[in-house]
Amino acid sequence: MAVREIEAVDINYIPDWKKWPTTADIDFTEILRRRYSSTYQFGDLTLKINYRHYPPHIAYTRIGEHLRLPNFDQWTIDNTKPPIQAVLNQMVEDLNELGKECDLIAWHHGYQCFPYVTKHLPDLFKLRILLFSDDCPGSSEVKTFPVAKHFNALLHNMYVRDYNTGVRTADVYKELGVPYCHLSSWGQSDNLTTYLAEHKFSIEEKAEQIRQGSSEYNGLLFIGCDGQMNRARYNFLCDLNRQADKVAAQIEMPVMLHGKGMRNGILEPRQPPAITGYTIAPYYMNALFGVNYAISSIFNARFFNLGAAGVVQLIYDKNKELSDFGLEDYIHYVPFNGTIPGMIQAIKGIKHDKEKLGAIIIAAHQKMGELLSKYSCGAAYQETIKDHLHLFNQ
């Protein structure tokens, strides 16, 4: 039985640190001292990876550049617009020091990830993982595309990158020069399952009550933004906003539309201690139908939220991505054609078949569990490490 340790650096922006630019505090000493480890078992090999943090904004504070940026936009990511050269030079200097001890770098979401800096990574780190969740037209072009070729592994949340063309995310990045891409699913929203557990929610009980005709679970639900990045989705949701009362009358159940740009507004609170999933969970728990219209990929957080809470999903799978994962219409979800009349027809066509609704809820929940087991962030990360073990022997 062999045991091996690898040193790694993790680059992420974590507002809970309460450091600049979230606050005026520029003392990152305690953050830099933190260490945490993950242990993996690969056959006879026990691999321990020891991580340290590199806050992506620290280079600004080390040269005093933060003093010139009192209104620094901490949320917008545009890696085509780098800071002054002195900040870039400081980042390179910092990473050079980290590269003396670390063989692995994991860079989250493209935070402060500029081409001038990342071009040095291949000489410093054996495994260079880029983790990104927001692949869609208008996002990747300014966040990850400028730096992708300097990484040798990508963990991506979106299976489809462009709703209009249906192109798979992995195919796009391989053309950009990333040799290895692994899907890493969104999973449920934070704390959604915590709420369900605290309220003793049972998927089997919900399915059985629906089979028996209980009216406790009722309504058509959508939670999310209006999705202006995808014109087709935006137009659909605008129509649904306008016609909600008419739709409710035709399907004979309430229509609940929550989120940015939606008629029932944003659900609060969205910040700790409640966090998103805890706030939205009761709505999912009590709904019967949930509409899921993708911005880019249908393999999204809503997909798993609905499945976890036993909501029958109405899905317009324009790009046929769900079949790639073994999901079948009328087994795991109810298909519709992406229009309001089509959605109404789909609901009216199945809402009285209580046995079928119960079966879909159970089958979808089971399938979600299988997918999360295979494509969760942890599982995807472990598989990526396993597939690159040879690099650490060089």
C-alpha positions in Angstrom: 0.0 0.0 0.0 1.6 3.2 -1.2 1.0 6.6 0.3 1.7 9.9 -1.5 1.2 13.6 -0.7 0.9 16.4 -3.2 0.9 20.1 -2.5 -1.7 22.3 -4.2 -2.8 25.9 -4.4 -6.5 26.8 -4.6 -7.5 30.1 -6.2 -11.0 31.3 -5.3 -12.8 34.4 -4.3 -14.7 33.8 -1.1 -16.7 36.8 0.2 -17.1 35.1 3.6 -13.4 35.8 4.2 -14.5 39.5 4.6 -11.3 40.7 3.0 -10.7 43.3 0.3 -12.6 43.9 -2.0 -15.6 42.7 0.0 -14.3 44.9 3.0 -11.5 47.3 3.6 -9.5 44.6 5.4 -6.3 43.8 3.5 -4.7 41.5 6.0 -4.8 38.1 4.3 -2.3 36.5 6.7 -4.7 34.1 8.4 -6.1 33.0 5.0 -2.6 32.3 3.6 -1.8 30.2 6.7 -4.8 27.9 6.3 -4.3 24.4 5.1 -6.8 21.7 4.3 -6.4 18.2 2.8 -8.4 15.7 0.7 -7.5 12.0 0.6 -8.2 9.7 -2.3 -7.9 6.0 -2.7 -6.8 4.8 -6.1 -6.3 1.0 -5.9 -3.2 0.5 -3.8 -2.4 4.2 -3.8 -3.5 6.5 -1.0 -3.2 10.1 -2.3 -3.3 13.0 0.1 -3.6 16.5 -1.5 -2.7 19.4 0.8 -4.2 22.7 -0.2 -3.4 26.3 0.5 -5.3 29.4 -0.6 -4.2 32.1 -2.9 -6.8 35.0 -2.7 -6.9 36.3 -6.3 -7.1 40.0 -5.2 -4.1 39.9 -2.9 -1.8 41.2 -5.6 -3.6 44.5 -5.7 -3.2 45.0 -2.0 0.5 43.9 -2.0 1.4 46.8 -4.3 -1.1 49.3 -2.9 -3.2 49.4 -6.0 -6.4 48.8 -4.0 -6.0 52.4 -2.7 -6.6 53.6 -6.3 -9.7 51.5 -6.7 -12.3 52.6 -4.0 -15.2 51.4 -6.2 -13.7 48.1 -7.3 -16.3 45.9 -9.0 -15.8 42.6 -7.2 -18.5 40.7 -9.1 -17.8 41.4 -12.7 -15.3 39.0 -14.4 -13.7 40.2 -17.6 -10.3 38.7 -18.1 -9.9 40.6 -21.4 -9.4 43.8 -19.3 -6.4 43.2 -17.1 -5.3 45.5 -14.3 -2.1 47.5 -14.5 1.1 45.7 -15.3 2.4 45.9 -11.7 -0.6 43.8 -10.5 0.1 41.2 -13.1 3.8 41.1 -12.3 2.9 40.6 -8.6 0.6 37.7 -9.4 3.3 36.1 -11.5 5.8 36.5 -8.7 3.4 35.1 -6.1 2.6 32.1 -8.3 6.3 31.5 -9.0 6.8 31.1 -5.2 3.8 28.8 -4.9 5.1 26.7 -7.8 8.2 25.9 -5.9 6.2 23.8 -3.5 3.0 22.9 -5.4 2.4 20.6 -8.3 -1.3 21.3 -8.7 -3.3 24.5 -9.1 -7.1 24.7 -9.1 -8.4 28.1 -10.4 -12.1 28.7 -9.7 -14.5 30.5 -12.0 -11.8 32.5 -13.7 -11.5 35.1 -10.9 -8.7 37.5 -11.8 -7.4 35.0 -14.3 -5.5 37.0 -16.9 -3.6 35.6 -20.0 -0.4 37.4 -19.0 -0.4 35.5 -15.7 -1.7 32.1 -16.9 0.8 31.8 -19.7 3.3 31.1 -16.9 1.3 28.2 -15.4 2.6 25.3 -17.5 6.2 26.0 -16.3 5.0 26.1 -12.7 2.4 23.4 -12.1 2.0 19.8 -13.5 -1.8 19.7 -13.2 -3.7 22.9 -13.9 -7.4 22.7 -13.3 -9.8 25.4 -14.4 -13.3 25.2 -12.8 -16.1 27.1 -14.4 -19.9 27.1 -14.0 -21.2 29.8 -16.3 -20.5 28.7 -19.8 -22.8 30.4 -22.3 -22.4 33.0 -25.1 -21.3 36.3 -23.7 -19.8 34.7 -20.5 -17.0 32.3 -21.5 -15.6 34.7 -24.1 -14.4 37.1 -21.4 -13.9 34.8 -18.5 -12.3 31.5 -19.6 -11.7 31.5 -23.4 -8.7 34.0 -23.0 -6.9 31.6 -20.7 -8.2 28.1 -21.4 -5.2 27.0 -23.4 -2.9 27.4 -20.4 -4.8 24.7 -18.4 -4.7 21.0 -19.0 -8.0 20.1 -17.3 -11.4 21.8 -17.2 -14.3 21.0 -14.8 -17.4 22.5 -16.3 -21.0 22.7 -15.0 -22.8 23.3 -18.3 -23.1 20.3 -20.6 -24.3 22.5 -23.5 -22.6 25.8 -24.0 -24.7 27.5 -26.6 -28.5 27.0 -26.6 -28.9 28.1 -30.2 -26.3 25.7 -31.7 -26.4 22.9 -29.1 -22.6 22.7 -29.1 -21.3 20.7 -26.2 -19.0 22.6 -23.8 -16.3 20.0 -23.8 -16.0 20.2 -27.6 -15.6 23.9 -27.5 -12.8 23.8 -25.0 -10.9 21.0 -26.7 -10.8 23.2 -29.8 -9.3 25.9 -27.6 -6.5 23.6 -26.6 -7.8 22.0 -23.3 -7.0 18.3 -23.6 -9.2 17.1 -20.8 -12.8 18.2 -19.9 -15.0 16.7 -17.3 -18.7 17.6 -16.5 -19.1 18.7 -12.9 -22.8 19.1 -12.2 -24.4 22.0 -10.4 -26.2 19.8 -7.9 -28.9 21.3 -5.8 -28.9 24.8 -4.5 -27.1 25.2 -1.2 -29.1 23.9 1.8 -32.1 22.8 -0.2 -31.7 19.2 1.0 -31.1 20.5 4.5 -34.5 22.1 4.6 -36.2 19.0 3.2 -34.5 16.8 5.8 -35.5 19.2 8.7 -39.1 19.1 7.5 -39.0 15.3 7.2 -39.8 15.4 3.5 -40.2 12.0 1.9 -40.2 11.5 -1.9 -42.1 8.3 -1.5 -44.7 9.9 0.7 -45.2 12.8 -1.8 -45.5 10.4 -4.7 -48.0 8.2 -2.9 -50.1 11.2 -1.8 -50.2 12.4 -5.4 -51.2 8.9 -6.6 -54.1 9.0 -4.1 -55.3 12.3 -5.4 -54.2 14.6 -2.6 -54.4 18.3 -3.3 -51.6 19.2 -0.9 -49.1 19.2 -3.7 -50.4 21.7 -6.4 -49.3 24.4 -8.8 -46.9 25.2 -11.5 -43.6 26.7 -10.3 -40.7 28.5 -11.8 -37.8 29.9 -9.7 -35.0 31.7 -11.5 -34.1 34.8 -13.5 -35.8 35.7 -16.7 -32.7 34.6 -18.6 -32.1 37.5 -21.0 -28.9 35.7 -22.2 -31.1 33.3 -24.1 -33.7 35.2 -26.1 -36.0 32.2 -26.6 -36.1 31.5 -22.9 -36.6 35.2 -22.1 -39.5 35.5 -24.6 -41.1 32.4 -23.1 -40.9 33.7 -19.6 -42.1 37.1 -20.5 -45.1 35.5 -22.1 -45.6 33.3 -19.0 -45.4 36.4 -16.8 -48.1 38.1 -18.9 -50.4 35.1 -19.2 -50.0 33.6 -15.8 -53.6 34.2 -14.7 -54.8 32.8 -18.0 -52.5 29.8 -17.8 -53.7 29.1 -14.2 -57.3 29.1 -15.3 -56.6 26.6 -18.1 -54.6 24.2 -16.0 -56.8 24.7 -13.0 -53.9 25.3 -10.5 -51.9 28.3 -9.3 -48.9 29.6 -11.2 -46.0 30.8 -9.1 -43.2 32.7 -10.8 -40.3 33.8 -8.6 -36.9 35.4 -9.4 -35.4 38.4 -11.1 -37.8 39.7 -13.7 -40.6 37.3 -12.7 -44.0 38.6 -11.7 -44.0 37.2 -8.1 -40.6 38.7 -7.3 -37.4 37.5 -5.7 -37.6 35.1 -2.8 -35.7 36.5 0.3 -33.5 36.1 2.1 -30.8 35.1 -0.4 -27.9 35.5 2.0 -26.7 33.4 5.0 -27.9 32.0 7.3 -30.8 31.0 5.1 -28.9 30.8 1.8 -30.7 30.2 -1.5 -31.7 26.6 -1.2 -33.2 27.0 2.2 -35.4 29.8 1.1 -36.7 28.2 -2.1 -37.1 24.7 -0.7 -40.7 25.0 0.7 -41.9 26.2 -2.7 -40.3 23.2 -4.5 -41.5 20.9 -1.8 -45.2 21.8 -2.3 -45.3 22.2 -6.0 -46.6 19.6 -8.5 -45.2 20.8 -11.8 -42.0 22.8 -12.4 -41.0 24.4 -15.7 -37.4 24.1 -16.7 -36.2 26.1 -19.7 -32.5 26.3 -20.1 -30.3 29.4 -20.6 -27.6 27.2 -22.1 -27.8 23.7 -20.6 -30.8 21.9 -19.1 -28.3 20.1 -16.9 -28.6 22.9 -14.3 -29.3 23.5 -10.6 -33.0 23.8 -11.2 -33.0 20.3 -12.8 -31.6 18.9 -9.5 -33.7 21.1 -7.2 -36.9 19.9 -8.9 -35.8 16.3 -8.8 -34.8 16.4 -5.1 -38.2 17.9 -4.1 -40.3 15.5 -6.2 -41.6 18.1 -8.7 -42.7 16.9 -12.1 -40.4 18.7 -14.6 -41.8 20.2 -17.8 -38.7 20.4 -20.0 -38.1 21.8 -23.5 -35.0 19.8 -24.4 -34.2 21.5 -27.6 -30.7 20.1 -27.9 -31.5 16.5 -26.9 -29.0 16.5 -24.0 -31.0 14.6 -21.5 -31.0 11.4 -23.6 -27.2 11.5 -23.4 -27.6 10.8 -19.7 -30.3 8.1 -20.0 -33.3 10.3 -19.2 -36.5 9.5 -21.0 -39.6 11.6 -21.5 -42.7 10.5 -19.6 -40.4 8.3 -17.5 -38.2 11.0 -15.8 -39.9 14.3 -17.1 -42.7 15.6 -19.2 -41.6 17.1 -22.6 -43.1 20.2 -24.2 -42.4 22.2 -27.3 -41.1 25.4 -25.7 -44.3 27.4 -26.1 -47.0 28.5 -23.6 -49.8 26.5 -25.5 -47.5 23.5 -25.6 -46.8 23.7 -21.9 -50.5 24.0 -21.1 -51.2 21.0 -23.4 -48.5 18.9 -21.7 -49.9 19.6 -18.2 -53.5 19.0 -19.2 -52.5 15.8 -20.9 -51.0 14.2 -17.8 -52.3 16.0 -14.7 -55.2 13.6 -14.2 -53.0 10.5 -14.5 -52.0 10.4 -10.8 -50.3 7.0 -11.1 -48.0 8.3 -13.9 -47.2 11.5 -12.0 -46.2 9.5 -8.9 -44.0 7.2 -11.1 -42.2 10.1 -12.8 -41.4 11.6 -9.4 -39.9 8.4 -8.1 -38.0 7.6 -11.3 -36.6 11.2 -11.7 -35.5 11.3 -8.0 -33.6 8.0 -8.4 -32.0 9.2 -11.7 -30.9 12.4 -10.1 -29.2 10.5 -7.3 -27.3 8.4 -9.9 -26.2 11.5 -11.8 -25.1 13.4 -8.7 -23.1 10.4 -7.6 -21.2 10.3 -11.0 -21.0 14.0 -11.8 -21.0 15.8 -8.5 -18.2 18.3 -8.0 -16.4 15.9 -5.6 -16.7 12.9 -8.0 -15.6 14.9 -11.0 -12.6 16.3 -9.2 -11.6 12.9 -8.0 -11.8 11.4 -11.5 -9.8 14.3 -12.8 -7.0 13.6 -10.3 -7.1 9.9 -11.1 -6.8 10.5 -14.8 -3.7 12.7 -14.3 -1.7 10.7 -11.7 0.9 10.1 -14.3 1.8 13.8 -14.3 3.0 13.6 -10.7 5.5 10.8 -11.6 7.3 13.1 -14.0 
